[in-house]
Amino acid sequence: MQGKVAILGSGDFVMPYSALGVDCFAVEDNGEQIVAAAQKIVDEKYAMVIVAETVAPAAQQVFERFATKTVPCVLVVPFTTESEGFATQSLSRLLKIATGIDILK
């Protein structure tokens, strides 16, 4: 599968990815800005989206309708703060879709 990759998170989170030439969407801790960036990612048909755990709860309303679809693949990853479990829940959901088994339980 080919497609574009997007990174969604704070400026500190997206900075390393920008050096790789990946499309980065740096957002502040503002729900409306996060939702707008997530919607833009969906509208531009990115195949994979890496989302910082710190902004994932706000972006969830946009990405949740794709939870059972293969594209876009939304991967939530923890960043510099202690994980609140959102990334683990997201990964568990992806693995269950891929394998049919709840591996992380």
Helices and strands as residue ranges (DSSP letters): E 5-9, H 11-18, E 23-26, H 31-43, E 48-52, H 56-63, G 64-66, E 73-77, H 86-99
